[in-house]
């Protein structure tokens, strides 16, 4: 990405309003797709008007998206890592408009962006926080709730004192009562954002709980309410936004934690395996 464009979309002047933040995050995190976008298509993705996107581009100093694309073409916008070796037949199917081939290619493109996320400072901060916390509470809502429950369950195999918190008691007191120091809230949310997510993050920080937020590029308030904000490009597709990328990110977190914790994980898994045998929930 052009350094000048990166500096522009990260500047306070271009991140004042909610729509500013949505557009800035989108441009920053979908730079490779901009040659195929129009102001209208960006507006549709962000649920804004094309006029809003146009005004933002003019504030950046561009007379429309084509002018911004021109600057990108003149710059060096090569990603550090890309998926190679695409299957010829898959590419031909995609060009012919075959739906599943297009969806598979989209998943490949989305997964190819994860490498850059794992090299960001926030990634190592997240791993250190998940390893070092005294207690971890995982929260998510609506259709991403199941993914977060999976993460909490898997994480509990690597370390103790992990639980999914649903807030059905109306207070989140197990997280917010201040009775234990060193707690961590791992909050996962994507567009459309749950009404409870932002207040929960704010209350957690007020209670001295560290907040890690895993979200997508459409979240305008993430960095403001969290200690660590991991932003993952959304899994855009012709049918709906899928969960494969977020699930892959969580699996990589778990693998990274296992490497860091080493033998302690093996000992815990042995203990849990013995308990599984005792209570007979799994085949022998």
Secondary structure, DSSP 8 states (H G I E B T S, - for coil): --HHHHHHHHSGGGSSSHHHHHHHHHHHH-GGGGGG--HHHHHHHHT--HHHHHHHHHHHT-SSHHHHHHHHHHS----S-------HHHHHHHHTT-HHHHHHHHHHHHHHTHHHHHTSHHHHHHHHHHHH-SEEEEEE-GGGHHHHHHHHHHHHHHSSSEEE---TTSS-HHHHS--STTEEEEEE--SS--HHHHHHHHHHHHTT-EEEEEEETT-SSHHHH-SEEEEE-----SS---SHHHHHHHHHHHHHHHHHHTHHHHHHHHHHHHHHHHHT-S--
